[in-house]
Amino acid sequence: MRRSLALVALAVTSMIALAFLIPLALVVAQLAEDRALADAERQAVALTPVLVITNEPKAIEQALASTQFGGAGRIAVHLPSGQVLGFVKSTPEQLATAKEEGKSFTASVSDGRVYLQPVVLDRGRVAVVEAFIPEADLSRGVESAWLALSGVAIVLVLGSVLVADRLGARVVSAAQALADGARKMEQGDLTARVEPTGPPELVEAGGAFNRMAARIGQLVASEREILADLSHRLRTPLTALRLDSETLGTDSSANRVRQAVHALEREVNELIRAARRELTDPDSNRCDAALVVQDRLVFWSALADDQQRLWNLRGTEKRAMVGLARSDLAAAMDAVIGNIFRHTPEGTNFVVALFHQAERVVIVIEDAGPGIPDTEAALRRGVSGAGSTGLGMDIVRRAAEATGGSLRIDRGPLGGTRVQLRLVRLPD
């Protein structure tokens, strides 16, 4: 924006300067020429009284020598007798025209101009005074005047560009502050605020941004509180369910129910801790994807063993930091792995692998089931072809996009569905 404002100021002031400079330059040149012709006319007119009083050549020569042009060899007198005194520059045709018409005029010669002044004497005789103006005198002082005008124009143009640049810097700095604040908000910093500066419009925009950021912070805090309260309210029925599960006996089915109840209780507790943590710690929106993937596989492994599903886990030996809360990534993993248990027959194998790239962390979950016929429909919120809510894959997609990544669903080498979470990697 600063460059645009400076270029606009440069263009506008240059046009204005040229609009004034060109006519002024022409006027200066015309004034210099008029001044030189006026000097020649004064020199010629000064000899008129001498010619009226006397026609003696010596007296006229003395009068010529006393003039400025005479001393410079630039004036001549053509007497009625045909005698010429001084330095001649005019042509015979120009001299004849002056005598015949009896009016003074200016004519061009090879190296300048001549001013011819006819003087009518007694008995109709006509003498002509000739004053010569060299080309240098016609443009004397014009070049220096043009340089001065050009200098003034350049200073004015540069000054206007400097002022426009300063004004643009003020506007740009205010707009940049707004952009930085918005960028921090995008990265999850709900405490980001800006100092309203600049023109009134940007000051108003800065104030609106701060009010919006405060409102978003309040809404997020309220949402987290509601989540924590809701999770807390689930503890009472879970406690009753856990107590009831203890009375079921000791067979494998009872143990599986007790394990599921304990796992559900752990998840509720984790939801409460995550909600409280994000309220007090804005930097909690990052986690080690390798630890989360490994933890979720440990959780699902018991059910996989009961259903005789062979599973494999690879790539979790190395840290993989991503810009996502642990609970969000865990929810995404549970959604994908849970779909395997819900929509594939018991005994269907699956693989979870984590791939480390320079800028991304890719989590691949694939199974040997029948696959998804319409992968595009599976990504649409609320759409399911298997009788579920259709929200699971939408949760996974939003988790991936929250880091700046993406979600991809296709058919993998095992023959079934392959889900790829492409998450943007953070520095360790």
C-alpha positions in Angstrom: 0.0 0.0 0.0 2.8 2.4 0.8 4.3 1.9 -2.6 0.9 2.4 -4.3 0.3 5.7 -2.4 3.9 6.9 -3.2 3.4 6.0 -6.9 0.0 7.8 -7.0 1.6 10.9 -5.3 4.5 10.8 -7.8 2.1 10.5 -10.8 -0.2 13.3 -9.6 2.4 15.8 -8.6 4.5 15.1 -11.7 1.4 15.9 -13.9 0.7 19.1 -11.9 4.4 20.1 -12.0 4.5 19.5 -15.8 1.3 21.4 -16.3 2.8 24.5 -14.7 6.5 23.9 -15.7 6.0 23.7 -19.5 4.0 27.0 -19.8 6.4 28.7 -17.4 9.3 27.6 -19.4 7.7 28.9 -22.6 6.9 32.2 -20.9 10.5 32.6 -19.7 11.8 32.0 -23.2 9.4 34.5 -24.6 10.3 37.1 -21.9 14.0 36.7 -22.7 13.3 37.2 -26.4 11.1 40.2 -25.8 13.7 41.8 -23.5 16.4 41.4 -26.1 14.1 43.0 -28.8 13.2 45.8 -26.5 16.8 46.6 -25.8 17.4 46.7 -29.6 14.4 49.0 -30.1 15.7 51.4 -27.4 19.1 51.5 -28.9 17.7 52.3 -32.4 15.2 54.9 -31.1 18.0 56.6 -29.2 19.6 57.6 -32.6 16.5 59.1 -34.0 17.1 62.7 -32.5 20.6 62.6 -33.8 19.5 61.8 -37.4 16.8 64.5 -37.3 19.3 67.2 -36.1 22.3 66.3 -38.4 23.3 64.2 -41.3 27.0 64.7 -40.8 28.7 61.2 -40.9 31.2 62.1 -38.1 28.5 63.2 -35.7 26.5 60.2 -36.4 29.5 57.9 -35.9 30.2 59.6 -32.6 26.6 59.0 -31.6 26.8 55.3 -32.6 30.0 54.8 -30.6 28.3 56.2 -27.5 25.6 53.6 -27.5 25.9 50.1 -26.0 25.2 48.4 -29.3 27.6 50.7 -31.1 30.4 49.7 -28.8 29.6 46.0 -29.4 29.5 46.5 -33.2 25.8 45.6 -33.4 24.2 48.8 -34.8 24.3 50.6 -38.2 22.7 53.7 -39.8 21.7 53.7 -43.5 21.7 57.4 -44.6 19.4 58.6 -47.4 22.4 59.1 -49.6 23.2 55.4 -49.5 26.1 55.8 -47.1 26.2 53.2 -44.4 27.7 53.8 -40.9 28.3 50.9 -38.5 28.0 47.2 -38.8 25.4 45.8 -41.3 23.6 42.5 -40.8 20.3 43.1 -42.7 19.7 42.2 -46.3 19.0 44.7 -49.1 15.5 43.4 -49.4 14.8 44.0 -45.7 16.3 47.5 -45.9 14.1 48.3 -48.9 11.0 47.1 -47.1 11.7 49.3 -44.2 12.2 52.4 -46.4 9.1 51.7 -48.5 6.7 50.9 -45.7 8.1 53.4 -43.2 7.4 51.2 -40.3 9.8 49.5 -37.9 9.9 45.7 -37.8 12.1 42.7 -36.8 13.5 40.3 -39.3 15.5 37.1 -39.0 19.1 36.8 -40.3 21.6 33.9 -40.3 22.8 34.3 -36.7 20.1 36.2 -35.0 17.5 39.0 -35.5 17.7 42.6 -36.8 15.5 45.5 -35.7 15.0 48.1 -38.5 13.8 51.5 -37.5 13.0 54.0 -40.4 13.5 57.7 -39.6 11.7 60.2 -41.9 13.8 63.3 -42.5 13.1 66.5 -44.4 12.0 66.5 -48.0 10.8 62.9 -47.8 14.2 61.5 -47.2 14.3 58.2 -45.1 17.2 56.9 -43.0 17.1 53.5 -41.4 18.6 52.5 -38.1 19.5 48.8 -37.8 20.1 47.0 -34.5 21.4 43.4 -34.4 20.4 40.9 -31.7 22.5 37.7 -31.7 20.9 34.3 -30.9 22.7 34.1 -27.6 20.9 37.4 -26.4 17.5 36.0 -27.5 17.9 33.1 -25.0 20.1 34.7 -22.4 19.2 33.5 -18.9 16.6 31.0 -20.2 18.7 27.9 -19.4 19.4 28.9 -15.8 15.7 29.8 -15.3 14.7 26.4 -16.7 17.1 24.6 -14.4 15.7 26.6 -11.4 12.1 25.7 -12.3 13.1 22.1 -12.8 14.8 22.0 -9.4 11.7 23.5 -7.7 9.5 20.9 -9.5 11.7 18.0 -8.5 11.7 19.2 -4.8 8.0 19.5 -4.8 7.5 16.0 -6.3 9.9 14.4 -3.9 8.3 16.2 -1.0 4.8 15.0 -2.0 6.1 11.4 -2.4 7.8 11.6 1.1 4.6 12.9 2.6 2.5 10.2 0.9 5.0 7.5 2.1 4.7 8.7 5.7 0.9 8.7 5.5 1.0 5.3 3.9 3.3 4.0 6.6 0.9 5.1 9.2 -2.0 3.3 7.4 0.1 0.2 6.6 1.4 -0.1 10.2 -2.2 0.0 11.5 -3.4 -2.5 9.0 -0.4 -4.8 9.6 -1.2 -4.7 13.3 -4.7 -5.9 12.5 -3.3 -8.7 10.3 -0.9 -9.8 13.0 -3.7 -9.9 15.5 -5.9 -12.0 13.1 -3.0 -14.3 12.4 -2.5 -14.9 16.2 -6.3 -15.6 16.5 -6.0 -18.1 13.6 -3.2 -19.9 15.5 -5.4 -20.2 18.6 -4.2 -17.3 20.7 -7.5 -16.0 22.1 -5.6 -13.3 24.1 -4.4 -11.5 20.9 -5.4 -7.8 20.9 -4.3 -4.8 18.8 -3.6 -1.2 19.6 -6.1 0.8 17.6 -4.1 3.3 15.6 -4.1 5.0 12.2 -7.0 6.7 10.4 -10.4 6.8 12.1 -11.7 3.9 10.0 -8.8 1.6 11.1 -9.1 2.8 14.7 -12.7 1.7 14.6 -11.7 -1.6 12.9 -9.1 -2.2 15.6 -11.6 -1.6 18.4 -14.1 -3.9 16.7 -11.4 -6.6 16.4 -10.6 -6.3 20.1 -14.3 -6.6 21.0 -14.7 -9.6 18.7 -11.6 -11.3 20.2 -13.0 -10.8 23.7 -16.4 -12.2 22.7 -14.8 -15.2 21.0 -12.7 -15.8 24.2 -15.9 -15.6 26.3 -17.7 -18.0 24.0 -14.9 -20.5 24.0 -14.6 -20.4 27.8 -18.3 -20.9 28.1 -18.2 -23.8 25.7 -15.4 -25.4 27.7 -17.2 -24.9 31.0 -20.3 -26.5 29.5 -18.3 -29.4 28.3 -16.6 -29.8 31.7 -20.0 -29.6 33.5 -21.6 -32.0 31.2 -18.7 -34.5 31.6 -18.9 -34.0 35.3 -22.6 -34.8 35.3 -21.9 -38.1 33.6 -19.9 -39.3 36.6 -23.0 -40.1 38.7 -24.6 -42.6 36.2 -21.1 -43.9 35.4 -20.4 -44.6 39.1 -23.7 -46.5 39.3 -22.9 -48.4 36.1 -19.5 -49.3 37.5 -20.9 -50.6 40.8 -23.5 -52.6 38.9 -20.7 -54.1 36.7 -18.9 -55.4 39.7 -21.9 -57.7 40.5 -22.0 -59.3 37.1 -19.7 -62.2 37.9 -16.2 -63.3 36.7 -16.8 -64.7 33.2 -15.2 -63.1 30.1 -18.4 -61.1 29.1 -18.6 -59.5 32.5 -14.9 -58.6 32.4 -15.4 -57.1 29.0 -18.2 -54.9 30.4 -16.2 -53.9 33.4 -13.3 -52.9 31.1 -15.6 -50.9 28.9 -17.0 -49.1 31.9 -13.6 -48.3 33.3 -12.5 -47.0 29.8 -15.5 -44.8 29.6 -14.9 -43.4 33.0 -11.3 -42.7 32.0 -12.5 -40.9 28.9 -14.9 -38.7 30.9 -12.2 -37.8 33.3 -9.9 -36.9 30.4 -12.6 -34.7 28.9 -12.9 -32.8 32.2 -9.2 -32.4 32.5 -8.8 -31.3 28.9 -11.6 -28.7 29.2 -10.1 -27.2 32.4 -6.6 -27.2 31.0 -7.6 -25.4 27.8 -9.4 -22.8 29.9 -6.2 -21.9 31.9 -3.5 -22.8 29.4 -3.8 -21.4 25.8 -0.6 -23.2 24.8 -2.2 -26.6 25.4 -3.3 -26.9 21.7 -0.3 -29.1 20.9 0.6 -32.7 21.6 2.9 -35.5 20.6 1.0 -37.4 17.9 3.2 -40.5 18.4 2.2 -40.8 22.1 -1.5 -40.2 21.4 -1.6 -42.8 18.6 0.2 -45.3 20.8 -2.1 -44.7 23.7 -5.3 -45.1 21.6 -4.0 -48.4 20.2 -3.4 -49.7 23.7 -7.0 -48.7 24.5 -8.5 -50.5 21.5 -6.1 -53.5 21.6 -8.1 -55.3 24.3 -11.3 -55.2 22.2 -9.3 -56.2 19.1 -7.9 -59.2 20.8 -11.4 -60.3 22.0 -12.6 -60.1 18.4 -9.5 -61.9 17.0 -8.4 -58.9 15.0 -4.7 -58.8 14.1 -3.4 -55.3 14.3 0.0 -53.6 13.8 1.4 -50.3 14.9 4.4 -48.6 13.3 6.3 -45.3 13.4 5.5 -44.2 17.0 9.1 -44.5 18.2 9.9 -40.8 17.3 8.3 -37.6 18.6 5.8 -35.9 16.2 4.5 -32.6 17.6 1.3 -31.2 16.0 -0.8 -28.2 16.7 -3.8 -30.0 18.1 -5.0 -30.7 21.6 -4.4 -34.2 22.8 -8.1 -34.8 23.4 -9.0 -33.7 19.9 -6.5 -36.0 18.3 -7.6 -38.8 20.5 -11.2 -38.2 19.5 -10.2 -38.3 15.8 -8.3 -41.6 16.3 -11.2 -43.1 18.2 -13.6 -42.1 15.5 -11.6 -43.8 12.8 -10.7 -46.9 14.7 -14.2 -47.2 16.1 -15.5 -47.3 12.6 -13.4 -50.3 11.9 -15.0 -52.2 14.8 -18.5 -51.0 13.9 -18.5 -51.5 10.1 -16.2 -54.5 9.5 -16.7 -58.2 10.6 -14.9 -59.6 13.6 -11.5 -60.9 12.7 -10.9 -58.1 10.2 -7.2 -57.0 10.5 -6.1 -53.4 10.6 -2.9 -51.4 10.6 -2.0 -48.0 12.1 1.2 -46.3 10.9 2.7 -42.9 11.6 5.0 -41.4 8.9 7.4 -38.6 9.7 7.9 -35.9 7.0 9.8 -32.6 7.0 6.6 -30.5 7.3 3.9 -33.0 8.0 3.0 -35.9 10.2 0.8 -38.4 8.4 -1.3 -40.9 10.4 -2.5 -43.8 8.2 -5.2 -46.2 9.4 -6.3 -48.9 7.0 -8.2 -52.2 7.3 -9.0 -55.3 5.4 -12.7 -54.8 5.4 -15.1 -54.2 2.5 -14.2 -50.5 2.2 -16.3 -47.4 1.7 -18.3 -47.3 -1.6 -18.6 -43.5 -1.7 -15.6 -41.8 0.0 -16.8 -38.3 -0.9 -20.2 -38.9 0.9 -18.3 -40.2 4.0 -16.7 -36.7 4.4 -20.0 -34.9 4.4 -21.2 -34.0 7.9 -24.3 -36.0 9.0 -24.1 -38.4 6.0 -23.7 -42.1 6.8 -24.4 -45.2 4.8 -24.2 -47.6 7.8 -26.9 -46.2 10.1 -24.6 -44.0 12.3 -24.8 -40.3 12.9 -22.3 -39.5 10.2 -20.3 -37.1 12.5 -17.3 -39.3 13.1 -15.4 -38.5 9.8 -16.4 -34.9 10.1 -14.7 -34.8 13.5 -11.6 -36.3 11.9 -11.6 -33.8 9.0 -12.0 -30.8 11.3 -9.1 -32.0 13.5 -6.8 -32.4 10.5 -7.8 -29.0 9.1 -7.3 -27.3 12.5 -3.6 -27.8 12.0 -3.6 -26.6 8.5 -3.6 -30.2 7.2 -6.2 -32.3 5.4 -8.0 -35.7 5.5 -8.0 -38.2 2.7 -10.0 -41.4 2.3 -9.3 -44.1 -0.3 -8.8 -47.9 -0.7 -5.6 -49.2 0.8 -3.3 -52.2 0.0 -5.2 -54.4 2.5 -8.3 -54.1 0.3 -10.4 -52.0 2.7 -10.6 -48.4 3.7 -7.5 -46.3 4.1 -7.8 -43.0 6.1 -4.9 -40.5 6.0 -4.7 -37.7 8.5 -2.2 -35.2 7.2 -1.2 -32.9 10.1 1.2 -29.9 9.9 4.3 -30.6 11.9 5.4 -28.3 14.7 9.0 -27.9 15.8 9.9 -30.1 18.8 
